[in-house]
Structures are given as structure tokens and as C-alpha cells.
Amino acid sequence: MADVDMEQLSGPQQEALQQYMHVTNQEATDAIPLLERSQWNVQIAIAKYFDGEGPDPVAEAIAAQSAPRESARHENLQESLWEAAAAPSRGSRSGRTDPAPRVVPQQPSTHRSPWLLGLLLTPFSLGWSATTALFRTFLYILSWLPASLRPRAITHSVTAGFRSTAGRRMLMPRDTASRFKREFDEEYGPNELPFYEGGIAQAHDQAKKDLKYLLVVLMSPEHDDTESFVKETLLDPSVVSFIKDPTNNIILWGGNILDSEAYQVSTEYNCTKFPFSALVCLTPKEGSTRMGIVKRLAGPMAAQTYLSELQGAIEKYGADLEGVRAERIAQEAVRNIRTEQDSAYERSLAIDRERARQKKEAAEAAAAAEKRAAERAAAAEILKEKRQQWRVWRSTTLLPEPPAGDKNVVRVALKMPEESGAGRVVRRFPQDAPMEELYAFVECFAIEEEQGVEMGEGVAKPDDYEHEYRFRIASTLPREVYEPSTTATLGQKIGRSGNLIVEDDPGESDEESEESDDDAE
């Protein structure tokens, strides 16, 4: 699967792939085959990645069927003895390390029996408790014998019995590590050993992920060599500085076998003697995801011997780990470049989208402005037509000029605007005519001059139209502006005669300039 087509994966498979890659930091080309072999179960795939994959029964069966059968062998007793003697040497030459399984502490499960059954079994439980107490007392007395006289089976029974009766409450892995560190400091004083503050499974995973060495130290408080090993070897300044040196990439995890987690580690690591140390690291030559025990250190030993053994194992497997680190760095660089390229593409795409959006908004704004201008132009044309229709209609409803002999009139001399070209106009109006009549006369003066009243006959008043006069009439001395009122009469406002001026309304000119500015925008 050199080329992985992500589009062929279903939604749950893509989600499982993302979860697996987030935990293991593997590439998709390596992760998908392992997930397929695990039936796309993320937990099983992660366990296979950290613990190593076991043998495939189906593949072994197929290989066994396809392999040629060996011819029958005949050997004598001497040849068998020679092969038995040579077997250990062949095993040592293979150089394959023991696997370091990922130990997850198991919580003890307790099941309460029914109360009636417990009541019936109470005599038996009391007898068993008494017998067990006597047996433990006997084992405790035997434990005071010298080690040379004390049988190993009794020693193991005492250890197991003390472990079960020590009263150490089982805690979570992080709390167990904190308790071990606290007891270690109380027993041997403050120190600079960087014990890992977590469970063995977490330390195992971190060492595998970060390509570091995991140094597991198991101690038994009842062992005679524990105190000397800690004080003379483990707390030796050279050993402490070597473990603390970040360039050595060592994760130190310690445990007391009285704790369940450390006891399970001693069982899985085949610990036969205390104090016990095991150096664990990734063994890429034996498997890309296999963690192996590259060095076992059991029993007391000098600090320099302990340190030289650790240095030799680290130097032996350091080149392999450096190769894996370089490969991971290259993969991380490729991943970062791909991420930067994707980010740059996304940014460029976002810029293009923003430009397209702005262009679309500008086009929509221009179209809307054009539409508004067209609507305003149409409305202005309709308004102009209605205004002209109103002027024609209003010219037919003007009051006729009173005859020359009528004395109840108001004589008005109007100075028309210069653009009209009419100059000075004199007209008589009835005294009870409203001021609006004077405005209507000025508004319809041009129509009367050009068309006459007969031309406007038959023209109706436009619907939905309210006429506005775009000029004003004022007197000169003293200056007074007369509004086009329908209630105030000419006789009340002007008197018998008056010299008036027709002026353009400045408000109308301002509105027209604003409309022209809007159209320009």
C-alpha cells in the first residue's frame, strides 16, 4: 500500500485511522495495514503497535503446508548430547532479545456471595482464618533463619504471605508511583533520581513513542541486598548523573514488589533475583514496533559495573534508535511541509474566496445602485408628467382677473425669475382670494402664455399627487415671505397692492443636488 486512497475508506474507518495516528504518530501507509489486520479495532491496533504483533495462525498454517518436508533423521545418543550442548551457544549467537510486554495492572475483582450462603459457610471461614494465621506465624518464625538454612520454597511463601498481609492498599498507577517515591525518599533520604511519575504502561508507551530507554528497577524491602544496592550503586553520583543526563534518553521507573503493579512486572520480566534492573528499548531490527529487554542486571553489583553494563547496552542499540529517530524526523519534516503546503493552499483559497465575495458584492452593489437610479429616474419622469398635468389642470381652475372698475381687488406687481424671461407682471386678484391662488398663478403663468386656458380643458387632476411649489413669494421692504396658504386671503396679507418678488426655494435646489450626488455614486 504505497499509495493510500483515503477516499475509499468509510467514515468509521477514517475516524479510527485518525485516532490511531494521533496516539502512535505513524504514517497512514503503515497504519492502514495494521488496522486492517486488527479488523479496524483501534484498541487492538494500538496494543499490537506497543506490544508487538503475535504470530498469525492462518499465515503459519499456510507456510507449513507450502514448506517442503524434511527427510527423516537418524541420530545416536552422542549426536543428541552434542546438539544439546550446542543449543545455548546457537541461541546466544542469534542475539534476539526477550520481549518487554506492556504491563497493565489488573484490578482485583471481588464478588460478594449471597448472605445466606455466607451464613452457612461462616464456621468454615473462621476455621480457615485460624489455620492461615497459624501457618503464617510458622512461616514468620522460619523467616528468621539464615538464608543458607532457609528453604527457597519457604522464602517464597514468606514473601507471598507478607505481600498479601502487608496491608498495602492497591492504588492507581500514578498514586502507586508517588507512594514508591515517597517511601524511597523516607528510607534513603532526598535524592536526585528522576523516577517516572506514572504507571509502567505509561512509561513503556512514552519510551516507545519518544525512542528512549526505559530503565526498570524492582526492589524488595525484605531482601538483604536492597539497602546496599540502593546506597552504594543506585545512588552513586556517577550512576545518578548518567541517568539524569538528558542526552542518554533514559526513563527511570521504580517499583516495590509489595505493590501489585511491580509484582506483575517482575512476573512478566522473569525476575528471579532482587534487586533487579532491566533496560528496555525499541528493537527495530527485530520488529518495527517491538520493545525488548536489552540488558538484565540482577543482584548486587558495584556502581562502575552497573554503569558500564548500562553504557554498553545503550551503545549497542543506540545506532538503531538513531536511525529510527532520523527516519521519524524526516517523516515529521515531510508532514510539516505537507501541512504548510495545505495551510498555504487554504490561505490562498480563502483569499480567492474573499476576492470573489468582494467582487460579487461590488457587482451586486453596482446593480442595486443602477436599479435605484433607474427607479428614481422613472419616478422623477412620472412626477414630472404629473406635475405638468397638474399645472395644465390648475390653469383651468384659476380665478379670472376682476374687471378694471372693480374696487375690491388686490393689485400685485410680481417680479418673475430671470430664467423665465417674463420680467415684471402686474395682475389683479379678488381680495378674498387665498394666498395659494397667487402661487398657482405664478406656477401656471407660462402655460397661460403659451397654450391658453382652452388648451387645458378636459385635463383631469392627477391621482396620488400632492403638488409642491418650488419657489416662494416675498415682499421687498419690509421683507416678508408669504406662504401658499388656503385660509389666509390676499387682502389680509398684502392689502390693496404690493410689489412682490418670486424667488427659487433654496431647499429644493439642495434636494436636487443631493439626488444628483446619489446618482453619481
N, C-alpha and C positions, 0 to 999 in steps of 0.2 A: 504494500500500500504506500508506494512512494508519493502518489498524488491522491489526496483525500478530498472527496467531493462532499462538502458539508451540506449541500442542498439535498442529498439523498437520505440524510438522517432525519428521523422523525423528531417531533417536538420533545418527547421524553428522552430520546437518545441524546439530543443536543444539550438538554439540561443536565443529564448525567455526565456528559463529556466535560461541560464547564465546571461542575463540582469536582470531578476527578482531577482536572488540570489545575484548579485552584489549590488543591491540597498537595499534590505531588510535584507540581511545576514541570510536568512533562509536556513534550510537543504532541500535537494531535496525531501525527503519524505513528508515534509509539503508543499513545494512549488508546486509540480506537481498537487495535488488535487485542490488547489486554481486556478491554471492556467487552469485546465480542466473545472472548473465551470465558468471561465471567457472566455471560448472559445479560450484560448491561446492568449488573447489580453494582452500584458504586461502592458499597461497603466491602463486598467480596474483592473487587478490583484493588481497592486501597490496601486491604490486608495482604493480597498477593504481592503488591508493589513493595510493601515494607518487610514482609516475612519471607518473600521469595515464593515462587510457584512450585508446588509439588509435582510429582510425576503424573502424566496424563495416562490413565489406564487404557484408554482406547488406542492412543498412539503407540504405547508399549506392546499391546496385543498385535497391532498391525506390523510393527517392526519384528516381533518374534516370529510371526508367520512368514514374513519375507526373508528372514535371515537363514542362511544355509545351516543344516545340521552338522554338528561336529562329529567326526568319526569316533568310534568307541575307543576309550583309553584304557590301557592296562598298565598298572604300575605296581611296584612291590613296596614293601614296608620302608625300605631305605629311601626310595624316592619321595614317599609321603612325608617322612621326617625332614628331608631336605627342603621340601616346599613349605612345610610349616615353619621352619626356621627362617626361610627367606621371605615369608609373608609380611612381617613387620617392616623389614627394610624396604620392600616394594611400596608399602603404604606411606612410609616416611618420604620416599622419593617422589611420590605423587604430589606432595606439598599442598594438598587440599585442606583448607581449614574447616573446623567444626562450625556448623551453623549457629548463629546467635538469634534465637527466636525472639519475637516481640511478645514480652510477658505482660499480660493484662491481669491484674489481681482480681480474683474471683471472690465475690461477696458470699459469705456463708448463708445458706438458705435454711431457715428454721420453719418447721411445720408443727403446729400445736395439735396434739391429739385430742379427741373428744374427752370431755371431763369425766364421763362415766368410765371410759377405758383407763384414764389416768388414775381414777379412784381404785379400780381393781388392781392396777399394777403398782400401787404405792408400796406394798411390802417388798416387792422385788426391787424397786428403785432404791429403797432405803438400804437393803442388803447389798446391792451393787455399790452404792456410795461408800458404805463402810469397808467393803473389801478393797475398793480402789484406794481409799485413804490409807489402809494398812500397807498395800503394795507400794504406794508412793513413799511412805515412810521408810520402808525397807530399802527401796532404791536410793533414797536420800542418804541413808546411813552408809550404803555401799559406795556412794559417790565420793566419800571422804578417803577411800583407799587410794594408794598411789596409782598413778597412771599405768605403771608396769604390771600391777596386780589386778587392775580393774578390767573386766572383760569389755570388749568393744560393744557387744550387744547391750550390756547394762549401761554403758556410757551413752549409747544412742537412745536407750529408753529413758534415761535420766534427762537427756536434752529434750526429748519429745515431751516428757511429762512436765518438765519445768516450763516448756514453751506453752503447754496447754493450761497450766495453772498459774502462769505469771501474772495473770490479770491485766494484760495489755489489751486495751480496747482497740478494735480494728477501726482505723480511720481512713479517710480518703487519701489518695496518694500524695497530694500536696501537704496535707496535715501530717502524714507519716514522715515525710522528708523533713519537715520543720521540727518534729519531735526528735528525730535522729540527730539533727544538727544541734539542737539544744542539749541533749544528753551528752553528745560528744564534747561540746564546749565545757559542760559542767564537770565531766570526768577528766579531761586532759587540758583544760584551760583554754583561753582565747587563742585562736589560730587564724591563719590566712588561707586555709584550704577552701577553694571555691566550689563547695558542694552544690549540686543542682537542686533547685527548689521545686521539685516536681516528681512525678512517678517515673518508673523505669521505662514505661511505654512512651511517655513524652520525651524523655532523654534519648531513647532509641530513635524516635522519629526525627528529632532535631539533628542528631548526628548523621542520620541518613540524608536528610534534606540539605544540610549545610556542608556535607562531606567532611565531617570532623571525626575524631577518635573518641570513643566512649570508654572511659576507664571505670569499671565496676569494682567496688571494694566491698566485700562482705565480711562482717566481723561477728564473732560470738563472744558475748561478755563472759561466758564461763570458761573459755579457752585460756590456758596458761600463757600462751604466747601473744595474746592480743595486746596487752599493755606494752610489752617490749616492742612489738611491731609498730604500734602507733607512735610511741615516743622516739624510738631510735631510727625508724625507717620512714614512715609516712609523714612525720612532722620534721624530718631533716630539712634544713634550709635549702639544700640543693634540689631535693625532690619537690618541695613546695614551690620554689621558683620555676622549676621545669613545668609543673602542672599549671601554674598561673600564667606562664608566658603565652600571650595570645597567638604568637606565630606557630606554636605547636598544635593549636586547634584541638584541645583536649576538653571534653566534658566529663567532669568528675561526679559520679553518683555513688553514694554510700548507703548501706543498709545494715540493719541489725536483724539476724535471722530469727529473733524472737517475734519479729513482725511478719505478718502473712506474706506481704509482697516480697520481702527479701528472701524468705524461705522458699517461695515459688521460684525466684531467680536462681537460688542455689541448686534447686532440683533440675531446672531446665538447663543450667550451665554445667551439670555433672560435677558439682563441687564436692570433693572428698576430704579436704583438709582446710582448716582455718588457721590464720586469716587467709582469705582468698582474694586475688585480684585477676581481672580479665580485661584485656584490651580488645575492643570491638570496633570494627570499621567496615566500610563498604569494600567488597572484593570484586571489582569489575571483571577480572579475568575468569572468575568462577560463576558469574551471573551479573547482569546489569543492575539488578535490584537486590542482590544477596548480601546480607550482613553476616560476617563471620568473626569467630574468635581467633584473633591472630596471635595472641600470647596469653598464656596462663601462668600465674605466679601464685603458688600455694605454699603456705608455711612461712616461718620467719626467715628473713634474709637481710644481709647488710644493705645499707642505703645505696651504696655505689653499685652493688649487684642489681638491686631493684631498678635503679635508674638506667643502668646500661642495658638491661633487658628491654625496658620500655623504649629507649632510644633506638635499639637495633630493630625492633618490630616496626617502629614508625618510619625509619629509614627504608626498610624493606618494602613497605606498601605505600610510601609517600609518592613515588613516581606515578603509580597507577592512579592515585587520587588526584595528583596534579593534572594528569591527562583528562580525567573526568571534569575537573574544575575548568580547565581550558575549554573543553567542549561545551560546558554549560555557559561559560562566559560568552563564547561565540554564539550560542543559541540565544542568549539574553540580548546580545548586541543585535542579532538579526531581528529578534522580536521587538526591540526598541525602535530599530529603523522602520520596521513594518508599522509599528504603532505611530511613529512620527509621520510616516507617509500617509497613513489613514487619517491622522489628525489634520495634516495639511490639505488633504483632499476634501475632508469635511469642511474645513475653513473656507477653501476655495468654493466649494459648493454652496456654503452659506452666503458667501459674498455674491455669487451669481444669483442666488435666490433673492437676496436683498436688492440687487440692482434690477432684477426682473420685477420685483414688487414695486420698487420706486418708479420704474418706467411705466408699469401698468397703472399705478396711482396717478402719475402725471398725465397719462393719456386719458384716464377717466376724468381727472380734474379739468383737462382741456375740453373734453367732450361736454362735460357738465357746464363749463363756462360758455361754450359755444351755444349749448342748448338754452341756457338762461338768456344769453344775448339775443338769440332768435325769438325767444318768448317775449322779452322786453320790447324788441323791435315790432313784433306783431301786436303786442298790447298797445305800444305807442301809436302804431298805424290805426288800430281800431279806435283809440282815444282821439286821435286827430280827426278821423272821419266823424265820430260822434260829436266832437267839438264844432266841426264845421256844420254838421246837421243842426246842432242846437243854435248856432248863430243864424243860420238861414231861417229856422223856425222862429227864433226870438225876434228877428227883424220884422216878422209879420204881426207880432203882438205889441210892438212899441206904441205908446200913446201918441196920437197925432199932435203936431205943433199947434197951439192955440192961435186963433186969428190975431191980427195986428191990433184990433181995437179992444181986445180983452185985457182988463187991468189986473185980474187975479192970476198973474203969471210971475214966473221967476226967469229973469234973463241971465243966461250963463254964457260967458266967453271962455272957451276951452282952448288952451294951447296944446295941440296934439304933439306926439313924439316926432322927432326929426325924421326917423326912418319911414314914417307913414307918408310924409310929403304933403300932408293936409294943411299944415301951418296953424292959423288961428281960425276956430269955428265958433260961430255965435248961434245959439238956439234958445227958444223959449219953451218952458215946461209949466204945466199947471202947478199951483202952489201945493196942492195936496198929493202930488206925485211922490212916491217913495224915492229914497236915495238910490235904490237899486236900479230905478228907471234911468238915471243918469249914467250909471255904469253900463247898462245894456245898450244905451245909445252909442257910447264910445266903442263898445265891443262890436256893434253891428254897423258902424259908420261906413266902413269900407264896402260892405255888402250893399248898403243902400246906394252908395255912389256908383258901384259897378253894375249891379243887377236890377235894383229897384225892388219895390215891395211885391210887384206882380210875379217876379221870378221865384219868390219863396212861397207862394200859395200852394197848398196841398202837401207841404212838408210837415211831417209829424214830429213831435218831441221825441228824442231818442230815449229808449228804455235803459234802465240801470245806469243812469248817468247823472252826476251831480256837477254842475258847471262851477269852475273856479276862475275868478278874474285874475289875470296875471299882470295887473297894473293897479295903481292907486291914484286917487284924485285928491289934490291938496290945494289949499289957498296959499297965496304968497305972503301977504302981510295982514295980520299976523299969520304965521304958518300953522295950518291945522289940516290934518288928514281926515277925510270923510270916508267912513266905511260904507260898503254896499248894503245898507240896512233896508229891510222890507217894512219896517214900522215907522222909522223917522222920515219925515217929509222934507222936500226941498225947501219949503217956506220956513220950516223950523230951523234948519241947519244953515242955509245960505242967506235967506231973506229975499229981497226983491231982485237982487242982482249980485253977481260975483264974478271975479276973474280967477279962474282955476287952471291948474297945470296937471296934465296927465303924465305920470311917472311910471317907469317899469318897476315891478316889485323885485327888490334885491333877493328875497327868499327864493323866488322862482329861478333866478339865474344861478343861485348856489346849488339848488337841487339838480338843475340841468348839468352843471359842471361835475357834480358827484356821479350822476348817471354815466356821463361820458368817461370818467375815470374808471368806473366799474367795467364798462365795455372794453376799455383798453387793457385792463388786467385780464 
